[in-house]
Amino acid sequence: MVERVTYVEGKKVKKIVEVFKNEEHLEMLKSRAVLVMLKNRLEELAIKSSNV
């Protein structure tokens, strides 16, 4: 997390900005999100098939 300070009409406004060091980090997060979605879908299907 990086704190970035911006000035709006002479007033100091702080913004907290999450910065990704590189594209690789971002790709890892995307991949993890896809894996979590797939896992959840598989669990849903397993529950449905066990209820039949």
Jmol script that loads the backbone (N, CA, C; Angstrom):
load data "model"
ATOM      1  N   MET A   1       0.842  -1.189   0.000  1.00  0.00           N
ATOM      2  CA  MET A   1       0.000   0.000   0.000  1.00  0.00           C
ATOM      3  C   MET A   1       0.879   1.242   0.000  1.00  0.00           C
ATOM      4  N   VAL A   2       0.511   2.171  -0.836  1.00  0.00           N
ATOM      5  CA  VAL A   2       1.264   3.407  -0.948  1.00  0.00           C
ATOM      6  C   VAL A   2       0.304   4.557  -0.686  1.00  0.00           C
ATOM      7  N   GLU A   3       0.748   5.512   0.109  1.00  0.00           N
ATOM      8  CA  GLU A   3      -0.088   6.676   0.379  1.00  0.00           C
ATOM      9  C   GLU A   3       0.329   7.785  -0.571  1.00  0.00           C
ATOM     10  N   ARG A   4      -0.616   8.269  -1.343  1.00  0.00           N
ATOM     11  CA  ARG A   4      -0.304   9.320  -2.302  1.00  0.00           C
ATOM     12  C   ARG A   4      -1.042  10.582  -1.877  1.00  0.00           C
ATOM     13  N   VAL A   5      -0.350  11.707  -1.882  1.00  0.00           N
ATOM     14  CA  VAL A   5      -0.955  12.970  -1.470  1.00  0.00           C
ATOM     15  C   VAL A   5      -1.293  13.777  -2.714  1.00  0.00           C
ATOM     16  N   THR A   6      -2.526  14.250  -2.771  1.00  0.00           N
ATOM     17  CA  THR A   6      -2.983  15.051  -3.899  1.00  0.00           C
ATOM     18  C   THR A   6      -3.490  16.381  -3.364  1.00  0.00           C
ATOM     19  N   TYR A   7      -3.379  17.412  -4.153  1.00  0.00           N
ATOM     20  CA  TYR A   7      -3.870  18.721  -3.732  1.00  0.00           C
ATOM     21  C   TYR A   7      -5.097  19.087  -4.549  1.00  0.00           C
ATOM     22  N   VAL A   8      -6.201  19.397  -3.845  1.00  0.00           N
ATOM     23  CA  VAL A   8      -7.432  19.809  -4.506  1.00  0.00           C
ATOM     24  C   VAL A   8      -7.784  21.189  -3.979  1.00  0.00           C
ATOM     25  N   GLU A   9      -7.798  22.177  -4.858  1.00  0.00           N
ATOM     26  CA  GLU A   9      -8.100  23.562  -4.491  1.00  0.00           C
ATOM     27  C   GLU A   9      -7.284  24.007  -3.287  1.00  0.00           C
ATOM     28  N   GLY A  10      -5.998  23.692  -3.302  1.00  0.00           N
ATOM     29  CA  GLY A  10      -5.104  24.121  -2.228  1.00  0.00           C
ATOM     30  C   GLY A  10      -5.194  23.289  -0.960  1.00  0.00           C
ATOM     31  N   LYS A  11      -6.142  22.350  -0.918  1.00  0.00           N
ATOM     32  CA  LYS A  11      -6.272  21.496   0.264  1.00  0.00           C
ATOM     33  C   LYS A  11      -5.543  20.186   0.008  1.00  0.00           C
ATOM     34  N   LYS A  12      -4.913  19.690   1.051  1.00  0.00           N
ATOM     35  CA  LYS A  12      -4.164  18.448   0.939  1.00  0.00           C
ATOM     36  C   LYS A  12      -5.125  17.271   1.121  1.00  0.00           C
ATOM     37  N   VAL A  13      -5.202  16.414   0.141  1.00  0.00           N
ATOM     38  CA  VAL A  13      -6.081  15.251   0.206  1.00  0.00           C
ATOM     39  C   VAL A  13      -5.226  14.006   0.056  1.00  0.00           C
ATOM     40  N   LYS A  14      -5.331  13.116   1.024  1.00  0.00           N
ATOM     41  CA  LYS A  14      -4.540  11.887   0.963  1.00  0.00           C
ATOM     42  C   LYS A  14      -5.347  10.786   0.291  1.00  0.00           C
ATOM     43  N   LYS A  15      -4.685  10.066  -0.562  1.00  0.00           N
ATOM     44  CA  LYS A  15      -5.319   8.919  -1.211  1.00  0.00           C
ATOM     45  C   LYS A  15      -4.468   7.697  -0.925  1.00  0.00           C
ATOM     46  N   ILE A  16      -5.120   6.635  -0.531  1.00  0.00           N
ATOM     47  CA  ILE A  16      -4.414   5.372  -0.340  1.00  0.00           C
ATOM     48  C   ILE A  16      -4.547   4.614  -1.659  1.00  0.00           C
ATOM     49  N   VAL A  17      -3.419   4.267  -2.231  1.00  0.00           N
ATOM     50  CA  VAL A  17      -3.427   3.604  -3.528  1.00  0.00           C
ATOM     51  C   VAL A  17      -2.628   2.318  -3.434  1.00  0.00           C
ATOM     52  N   GLU A  18      -3.237   1.245  -3.895  1.00  0.00           N
ATOM     53  CA  GLU A  18      -2.520  -0.022  -3.927  1.00  0.00           C
ATOM     54  C   GLU A  18      -1.768  -0.083  -5.245  1.00  0.00           C
ATOM     55  N   VAL A  19      -0.484  -0.273  -5.150  1.00  0.00           N
ATOM     56  CA  VAL A  19       0.352  -0.275  -6.347  1.00  0.00           C
ATOM     57  C   VAL A  19       0.916  -1.672  -6.566  1.00  0.00           C
ATOM     58  N   PHE A  20       0.779  -2.151  -7.771  1.00  0.00           N
ATOM     59  CA  PHE A  20       1.370  -3.433  -8.109  1.00  0.00           C
ATOM     60  C   PHE A  20       2.769  -3.162  -8.623  1.00  0.00           C
ATOM     61  N   LYS A  21       3.739  -3.837  -8.039  1.00  0.00           N
ATOM     62  CA  LYS A  21       5.136  -3.609  -8.400  1.00  0.00           C
ATOM     63  C   LYS A  21       5.394  -3.936  -9.862  1.00  0.00           C
ATOM     64  N   ASN A  22       4.734  -4.962 -10.358  1.00  0.00           N
ATOM     65  CA  ASN A  22       4.940  -5.331 -11.757  1.00  0.00           C
ATOM     66  C   ASN A  22       3.727  -6.079 -12.287  1.00  0.00           C
ATOM     67  N   GLU A  23       3.739  -6.319 -13.573  1.00  0.00           N
ATOM     68  CA  GLU A  23       2.628  -7.010 -14.228  1.00  0.00           C
ATOM     69  C   GLU A  23       2.483  -8.443 -13.724  1.00  0.00           C
ATOM     70  N   GLU A  24       3.599  -9.051 -13.339  1.00  0.00           N
ATOM     71  CA  GLU A  24       3.574 -10.445 -12.890  1.00  0.00           C
ATOM     72  C   GLU A  24       2.669 -10.598 -11.667  1.00  0.00           C
ATOM     73  N   HIS A  25       2.757  -9.647 -10.745  1.00  0.00           N
ATOM     74  CA  HIS A  25       1.934  -9.677  -9.534  1.00  0.00           C
ATOM     75  C   HIS A  25       0.450  -9.630  -9.910  1.00  0.00           C
ATOM     76  N   LEU A  26       0.128  -8.755 -10.852  1.00  0.00           N
ATOM     77  CA  LEU A  26      -1.253  -8.610 -11.304  1.00  0.00           C
ATOM     78  C   LEU A  26      -1.746  -9.895 -11.957  1.00  0.00           C
ATOM     79  N   GLU A  27      -0.906 -10.511 -12.775  1.00  0.00           N
ATOM     80  CA  GLU A  27      -1.272 -11.768 -13.434  1.00  0.00           C
ATOM     81  C   GLU A  27      -1.505 -12.873 -12.408  1.00  0.00           C
ATOM     82  N   MET A  28      -0.695 -12.897 -11.350  1.00  0.00           N
ATOM     83  CA  MET A  28      -0.868 -13.901 -10.294  1.00  0.00           C
ATOM     84  C   MET A  28      -2.228 -13.726  -9.622  1.00  0.00           C
ATOM     85  N   LEU A  29      -2.610 -12.472  -9.359  1.00  0.00           N
ATOM     86  CA  LEU A  29      -3.906 -12.216  -8.726  1.00  0.00           C
ATOM     87  C   LEU A  29      -5.058 -12.649  -9.629  1.00  0.00           C
ATOM     88  N   LYS A  30      -4.940 -12.358 -10.926  1.00  0.00           N
ATOM     89  CA  LYS A  30      -5.985 -12.760 -11.874  1.00  0.00           C
ATOM     90  C   LYS A  30      -6.100 -14.278 -11.915  1.00  0.00           C
ATOM     91  N   SER A  31      -4.959 -14.956 -11.967  1.00  0.00           N
ATOM     92  CA  SER A  31      -4.956 -16.421 -12.024  1.00  0.00           C
ATOM     93  C   SER A  31      -5.606 -17.006 -10.783  1.00  0.00           C
ATOM     94  N   ARG A  32      -5.283 -16.430  -9.633  1.00  0.00           N
ATOM     95  CA  ARG A  32      -5.858 -16.913  -8.377  1.00  0.00           C
ATOM     96  C   ARG A  32      -7.376 -16.728  -8.373  1.00  0.00           C
ATOM     97  N   ALA A  33      -7.833 -15.584  -8.886  1.00  0.00           N
ATOM     98  CA  ALA A  33      -9.274 -15.323  -8.936  1.00  0.00           C
ATOM     99  C   ALA A  33      -9.978 -16.362  -9.810  1.00  0.00           C
ATOM    100  N   VAL A  34      -9.370 -16.703 -10.937  1.00  0.00           N
ATOM    101  CA  VAL A  34      -9.952 -17.705 -11.834  1.00  0.00           C
ATOM    102  C   VAL A  34     -10.003 -19.058 -11.146  1.00  0.00           C
ATOM    103  N   LEU A  35      -8.939 -19.427 -10.458  1.00  0.00           N
ATOM    104  CA  LEU A  35      -8.907 -20.716  -9.758  1.00  0.00           C
ATOM    105  C   LEU A  35      -9.979 -20.789  -8.676  1.00  0.00           C
ATOM    106  N   VAL A  36     -10.170 -19.705  -7.946  1.00  0.00           N
ATOM    107  CA  VAL A  36     -11.191 -19.677  -6.892  1.00  0.00           C
ATOM    108  C   VAL A  36     -12.582 -19.828  -7.506  1.00  0.00           C
ATOM    109  N   MET A  37     -12.831 -19.155  -8.634  1.00  0.00           N
ATOM    110  CA  MET A  37     -14.131 -19.273  -9.299  1.00  0.00           C
ATOM    111  C   MET A  37     -14.373 -20.706  -9.754  1.00  0.00           C
ATOM    112  N   LEU A  38     -13.348 -21.330 -10.332  1.00  0.00           N
ATOM    113  CA  LEU A  38     -13.487 -22.714 -10.795  1.00  0.00           C
ATOM    114  C   LEU A  38     -13.747 -23.664  -9.627  1.00  0.00           C
ATOM    115  N   LYS A  39     -13.037 -23.450  -8.533  1.00  0.00           N
ATOM    116  CA  LYS A  39     -13.215 -24.300  -7.351  1.00  0.00           C
ATOM    117  C   LYS A  39     -14.653 -24.193  -6.837  1.00  0.00           C
ATOM    118  N   ASN A  40     -15.154 -22.961  -6.760  1.00  0.00           N
ATOM    119  CA  ASN A  40     -16.521 -22.753  -6.281  1.00  0.00           C
ATOM    120  C   ASN A  40     -17.538 -23.424  -7.192  1.00  0.00           C
ATOM    121  N   ARG A  41     -17.315 -23.323  -8.498  1.00  0.00           N
ATOM    122  CA  ARG A  41     -18.232 -23.939  -9.465  1.00  0.00           C
ATOM    123  C   ARG A  41     -18.218 -25.462  -9.326  1.00  0.00           C
ATOM    124  N   LEU A  42     -17.029 -26.026  -9.163  1.00  0.00           N
ATOM    125  CA  LEU A  42     -16.923 -27.479  -8.985  1.00  0.00           C
ATOM    126  C   LEU A  42     -17.646 -27.929  -7.720  1.00  0.00           C
ATOM    127  N   GLU A  43     -17.508 -27.143  -6.654  1.00  0.00           N
ATOM    128  CA  GLU A  43     -18.198 -27.486  -5.407  1.00  0.00           C
ATOM    129  C   GLU A  43     -19.710 -27.435  -5.596  1.00  0.00           C
ATOM    130  N   GLU A  44     -20.206 -26.429  -6.319  1.00  0.00           N
ATOM    131  CA  GLU A  44     -21.645 -26.332  -6.597  1.00  0.00           C
ATOM    132  C   GLU A  44     -22.126 -27.559  -7.356  1.00  0.00           C
ATOM    133  N   LEU A  45     -21.376 -27.944  -8.387  1.00  0.00           N
ATOM    134  CA  LEU A  45     -21.759 -29.098  -9.195  1.00  0.00           C
ATOM    135  C   LEU A  45     -21.728 -30.385  -8.376  1.00  0.00           C
ATOM    136  N   ALA A  46     -20.746 -30.512  -7.499  1.00  0.00           N
ATOM    137  CA  ALA A  46     -20.635 -31.707  -6.660  1.00  0.00           C
ATOM    138  C   ALA A  46     -21.834 -31.797  -5.718  1.00  0.00           C
ATOM    139  N   ILE A  47     -22.243 -30.656  -5.174  1.00  0.00           N
ATOM    140  CA  ILE A  47     -23.393 -30.634  -4.262  1.00  0.00           C
ATOM    141  C   ILE A  47     -24.663 -31.015  -5.020  1.00  0.00           C
ATOM    142  N   LYS A  48     -24.830 -30.451  -6.233  1.00  0.00           N
ATOM    143  CA  LYS A  48     -26.015 -30.767  -7.041  1.00  0.00           C
ATOM    144  C   LYS A  48     -26.061 -32.244  -7.387  1.00  0.00           C
ATOM    145  N   SER A  49     -24.931 -32.817  -7.784  1.00  0.00           N
ATOM    146  CA  SER A  49     -24.920 -34.222  -8.197  1.00  0.00           C
ATOM    147  C   SER A  49     -25.139 -35.156  -7.008  1.00  0.00           C
ATOM    148  N   SER A  50     -24.732 -34.737  -5.818  1.00  0.00           N
ATOM    149  CA  SER A  50     -24.937 -35.595  -4.647  1.00  0.00           C
ATOM    150  C   SER A  50     -26.386 -35.538  -4.166  1.00  0.00           C
ATOM    151  N   ASN A  51     -27.113 -34.489  -4.546  1.00  0.00           N
ATOM    152  CA  ASN A  51     -28.517 -34.356  -4.146  1.00  0.00           C
ATOM    153  C   ASN A  51     -29.468 -35.092  -5.075  1.00  0.00           C
ATOM    154  N   VAL A  52     -28.954 -35.578  -6.197  1.00  0.00           N
ATOM    155  CA  VAL A  52     -29.825 -36.232  -7.191  1.00  0.00           C
ATOM    156  C   VAL A  52     -30.167 -37.630  -6.753  1.00  0.00           C
TER     157      VAL A  52
END
end "model"
wireframe off; spacefill off
backbone 0.3
color backbone group
